[in-house]
Amino acid sequence: MVARHDQTTDPQLLEGLLQARRGTAFFARKLNELSDADLDGDSLLPGWTRRHVTAHIGYNARAIARLIEWAATGVETPMYASTSVRDQEINFGATLPPIALRHLFDHSAVHLNVEWRDLPAEAWHHKVKTAQGRIVPAEETVWMRTREVWVHAVDLGNGATFNDIPAPVLARLLADITAAWHTRGTDTGLLIRVTDQPDGMVFGDTDAETPTVVYGPLAAITQWATGRGTHGVTATSTAATTTTATGATAADAAPPASDADLPEVPAAPKWI
């Protein structure tokens, strides 16, 4: 008998699987730091307790595992029968006894990991349908799970922050969010500049003449973009796109040196 390993040899996919598994381990650590009584407390998501967050993560693993089964067998197995069924499932899971809720998370995570591990290399390219109706290759499920476990570990509200999330995860999440804004046209007049990355990450309405520019480090900007607060983020609309003698524009400019007279940071557009 020998140990079983991922069947894929794609280095990018293997790196993605590693990030998803690390995120699952991080969520597990934050969950295990909570007492059973703590589970009844509010999460950082309005209307959800920590029970709801944990149930969601557990049932999400089961739903993604169904997509992997679809990719492996060719038999269509949707993530959820409907949005209402998904919501009912989460609300039911939130009523489970603490030990059952913890087992839901543990067992569903193991199940998904096994489905990923045993999926033949060629099946990762088979198409499946997300809960939002997008047709994607099965490899997209790795990213779907990655962002769920990392972000919702923060939502448990017991000490995790966006600074704990790996930079590659933050960067991809921010790119996804801003792309969704652009597709919907909700980023008009809004320019986002990440201040702590050497490649000068800029998103949003780069054609606006006088945009509101939102500045901040990657973790803070991504937290803001997901609708989870403005801590560490600054906004300005002063001389927004004035071109300097060196050809620099607002996208290149340094953040304002003073908070005086700065506009209030706007709420981020919805992305999901």
C-alpha positions as CSV (number, residue, x, y, z in Angstrom):
1,M,0.0,0.0,0.0
2,V,1.3,3.4,-0.9
3,A,0.1,6.9,-0.2
4,R,-2.3,8.5,-2.7
5,H,-1.5,12.0,-4.1
6,D,-3.1,14.5,-6.4
7,Q,-3.4,13.1,-9.9
8,T,-2.8,16.4,-11.5
9,T,0.8,17.5,-12.2
10,D,-0.1,21.0,-13.3
11,P,2.1,23.3,-11.2
12,Q,-0.4,26.2,-11.2
13,L,-3.3,23.9,-10.1
14,L,-1.1,22.3,-7.4
15,E,-0.3,25.7,-6.1
16,G,-4.0,26.6,-6.1
17,L,-4.8,23.4,-4.2
18,L,-2.1,24.3,-1.6
19,Q,-3.7,27.7,-1.0
20,A,-7.1,26.1,-0.7
21,R,-5.9,23.5,1.8
22,R,-4.0,26.2,3.8
23,G,-7.1,28.2,3.9
24,T,-9.1,25.2,5.2
25,A,-6.5,24.7,7.9
26,F,-6.7,28.3,8.8
27,F,-10.4,28.3,9.1
28,A,-10.2,25.1,11.2
29,R,-7.7,26.7,13.5
30,K,-10.0,29.8,14.1
31,L,-13.0,27.5,14.5
32,N,-11.2,25.4,17.1
33,E,-10.3,28.5,19.1
34,L,-14.0,29.1,19.6
35,S,-15.8,27.4,22.5
36,D,-19.2,25.8,21.9
37,A,-20.8,28.8,23.6
38,D,-18.8,31.2,21.3
39,L,-20.5,29.6,18.3
40,D,-23.7,31.4,19.3
41,G,-22.1,34.8,19.0
42,D,-22.4,37.2,16.1
43,S,-20.1,36.8,13.2
44,L,-18.9,39.8,11.2
45,L,-21.7,39.2,8.7
46,P,-25.0,41.0,9.4
47,G,-27.7,38.5,10.4
48,W,-25.3,35.6,10.7
49,T,-23.9,34.0,13.8
50,R,-20.7,32.0,13.8
51,R,-22.9,29.0,13.5
52,H,-24.2,30.2,10.1
53,V,-20.7,30.9,8.9
54,T,-19.5,27.4,9.9
55,A,-22.5,25.7,8.4
56,H,-22.1,27.7,5.2
57,I,-18.4,26.6,4.9
58,G,-19.4,23.0,5.6
59,Y,-22.2,22.8,3.0
60,N,-20.1,24.8,0.5
61,A,-17.5,22.0,0.6
62,R,-20.2,19.5,-0.1
63,A,-21.6,21.6,-3.0
64,I,-18.2,21.9,-4.6
65,A,-17.6,18.2,-4.1
66,R,-20.7,17.6,-6.2
67,L,-19.1,19.6,-9.0
68,I,-16.0,17.5,-8.9
69,E,-18.2,14.4,-9.0
70,W,-19.8,15.9,-12.1
71,A,-16.4,16.5,-13.7
72,A,-15.3,12.9,-12.9
73,T,-18.5,11.1,-14.1
74,G,-20.1,13.4,-16.6
75,V,-23.3,13.1,-14.7
76,E,-24.7,16.6,-13.9
77,T,-24.8,17.2,-10.2
78,P,-25.6,20.9,-9.4
79,M,-24.1,22.6,-6.4
80,Y,-27.6,23.3,-5.0
81,A,-31.1,22.5,-6.2
82,S,-31.9,26.2,-5.8
83,T,-30.8,29.3,-3.9
84,S,-33.7,28.8,-1.4
85,V,-32.5,25.2,-0.8
86,R,-29.0,26.6,-0.1
87,D,-30.3,29.1,2.3
88,Q,-32.5,26.5,4.1
89,E,-29.5,24.2,4.4
90,I,-27.4,26.9,6.1
91,N,-30.2,27.9,8.4
92,F,-30.7,24.2,9.4
93,G,-26.9,23.7,9.9
94,A,-26.9,26.7,12.2
95,T,-29.2,24.8,14.6
96,L,-27.0,21.7,14.8
97,P,-25.5,20.7,18.2
98,P,-21.9,22.1,18.4
99,I,-20.3,18.7,18.0
100,A,-22.4,18.0,14.9
101,L,-21.6,21.4,13.4
102,R,-17.9,20.9,13.9
103,H,-18.1,17.4,12.4
104,L,-20.0,18.9,9.4
105,F,-17.0,21.2,8.7
106,D,-14.4,18.5,9.3
107,H,-16.0,15.7,7.3
108,S,-17.1,17.9,4.4
109,A,-13.5,19.3,4.1
110,V,-12.0,15.8,4.0
111,H,-14.6,14.7,1.5
112,L,-13.8,17.6,-0.9
113,N,-10.1,17.1,-0.5
114,V,-10.4,13.4,-1.4
115,E,-12.5,14.3,-4.5
116,W,-9.9,16.8,-5.6
117,R,-7.0,14.3,-4.9
118,D,-8.6,11.5,-6.9
119,L,-9.8,13.6,-9.9
120,P,-7.9,12.4,-13.0
121,A,-5.7,15.1,-14.5
122,E,-7.7,15.4,-17.7
123,A,-11.0,15.8,-15.8
124,W,-9.9,19.1,-14.3
125,H,-10.7,20.6,-17.7
126,H,-14.3,19.2,-17.8
127,K,-17.0,21.9,-17.6
128,V,-19.3,22.3,-14.7
129,K,-21.9,25.0,-13.7
130,T,-21.6,27.2,-10.6
131,A,-24.5,28.2,-8.4
132,Q,-24.5,31.5,-10.3
133,G,-24.9,29.7,-13.6
134,R,-21.3,30.3,-14.9
135,I,-19.9,27.5,-17.0
136,V,-16.3,26.9,-15.8
137,P,-13.7,24.1,-15.9
138,A,-13.5,22.0,-12.8
139,E,-10.2,23.6,-11.9
140,E,-12.1,26.8,-11.1
141,T,-13.6,25.0,-8.0
142,V,-10.2,25.3,-6.3
143,W,-10.4,29.1,-6.4
144,M,-14.1,29.1,-5.5
145,R,-13.2,27.2,-2.3
146,T,-10.0,29.2,-1.6
147,R,-11.8,32.6,-1.3
148,E,-14.6,31.1,0.8
149,V,-12.4,29.6,3.5
150,W,-9.9,32.5,3.8
151,V,-12.5,35.3,3.8
152,H,-15.0,33.5,6.1
153,A,-12.2,32.7,8.6
154,V,-12.1,36.4,9.1
155,D,-15.9,36.6,9.4
156,L,-15.8,34.3,12.4
157,G,-14.7,37.4,14.2
158,N,-12.3,35.9,16.6
159,G,-9.0,37.6,15.6
160,A,-8.4,36.8,12.0
161,T,-7.9,39.7,9.7
162,F,-7.3,40.3,6.0
163,N,-3.6,40.6,6.8
164,D,-3.6,36.9,7.5
165,I,-4.7,36.1,4.0
166,P,-1.8,35.4,1.5
167,A,-1.1,38.2,-0.9
168,P,-1.7,36.1,-4.0
169,V,-5.2,35.3,-2.7
170,L,-5.9,38.9,-1.9
171,A,-4.7,40.0,-5.3
172,R,-6.8,37.6,-7.2
173,L,-9.8,38.3,-5.1
174,L,-9.4,42.0,-5.7
175,A,-9.1,41.5,-9.4
176,D,-12.2,39.4,-9.4
177,I,-14.2,42.0,-7.5
178,T,-13.1,44.9,-9.6
179,A,-13.8,43.0,-12.8
180,A,-17.3,42.4,-11.6
181,W,-17.7,46.1,-10.9
182,H,-16.4,46.9,-14.4
183,T,-18.8,44.4,-16.0
184,R,-21.8,45.9,-14.2
185,G,-20.6,49.5,-14.8
186,T,-20.7,50.2,-11.0
187,D,-17.1,51.5,-10.9
188,T,-17.8,54.7,-12.8
189,G,-15.7,57.5,-11.3
190,L,-13.9,55.2,-8.9
191,L,-10.2,54.5,-9.0
192,I,-8.5,52.0,-6.7
193,R,-4.8,52.1,-6.0
194,V,-2.9,49.5,-3.9
195,T,0.0,51.3,-2.2
196,D,2.1,48.4,-0.9
197,Q,2.7,46.4,-4.0
198,P,5.8,47.0,-6.2
199,D,3.9,46.5,-9.5
200,G,1.6,49.4,-8.8
201,M,-1.8,47.7,-8.8
202,V,-4.5,50.0,-10.1
203,F,-8.2,49.1,-10.8
204,G,-11.4,50.8,-11.6
205,D,-12.4,53.7,-13.9
206,T,-9.0,54.7,-15.3
207,D,-10.6,56.9,-17.9
208,A,-12.5,59.2,-15.4
209,E,-11.4,62.8,-15.5
210,T,-12.0,63.5,-11.8
211,P,-12.4,60.1,-10.0
212,T,-12.6,59.4,-6.4
213,V,-9.3,57.6,-5.7
214,V,-9.3,55.0,-2.9
215,Y,-5.8,54.2,-1.6
216,G,-4.5,51.6,0.8
217,P,-2.4,48.5,1.3
218,L,-3.6,45.3,-0.4
219,A,-5.2,43.8,2.6
220,A,-7.1,46.9,3.6
221,I,-8.2,47.6,0.0
222,T,-9.5,44.0,-0.4
223,Q,-11.3,44.1,2.9
224,W,-13.0,47.4,1.8
225,A,-13.8,45.9,-1.7
226,T,-15.6,42.9,-0.1
227,G,-17.7,45.3,1.9
228,R,-16.0,44.7,5.3
229,G,-15.0,48.1,6.4
230,T,-12.8,51.0,5.6
231,H,-10.0,50.6,8.2
232,G,-6.6,51.4,6.6
233,V,-8.2,52.9,3.5
234,T,-8.1,56.6,2.4
235,A,-10.0,58.4,-0.3
236,T,-9.2,61.6,-2.3
237,S,-10.8,63.4,-5.2
238,T,-8.3,66.3,-5.3
239,A,-6.6,66.9,-8.8
240,A,-7.7,63.4,-9.6
241,T,-6.2,62.9,-13.0
242,T,-4.0,65.9,-13.5
243,T,-1.0,64.9,-15.6
244,T,2.3,66.0,-14.1
245,A,5.5,67.1,-15.9
246,T,6.7,63.5,-15.8
247,G,3.5,62.2,-17.3
248,A,2.2,60.7,-14.0
249,T,-1.6,60.7,-13.4
250,A,-3.8,59.9,-10.4
251,A,-3.2,56.3,-10.9
252,D,0.5,56.9,-10.3
253,A,0.4,59.6,-7.7
254,A,1.3,59.0,-4.1
255,P,-1.5,59.0,-1.5
256,P,-2.2,62.3,0.2
257,A,0.2,63.2,3.0
258,S,-2.6,64.5,5.3
259,D,-6.1,63.3,6.2
260,A,-7.3,67.0,6.3
261,D,-10.1,67.7,4.0
262,L,-10.2,64.2,2.6
263,P,-13.6,62.9,1.4
264,E,-15.2,60.1,3.2
265,V,-14.3,56.7,1.9
266,P,-17.2,55.6,-0.3
267,A,-18.9,52.2,0.2
268,A,-17.6,49.7,-2.2
269,P,-20.0,48.6,-4.9
270,K,-21.6,45.2,-4.5
271,W,-19.8,42.4,-6.1
272,I,-21.9,39.2,-5.4
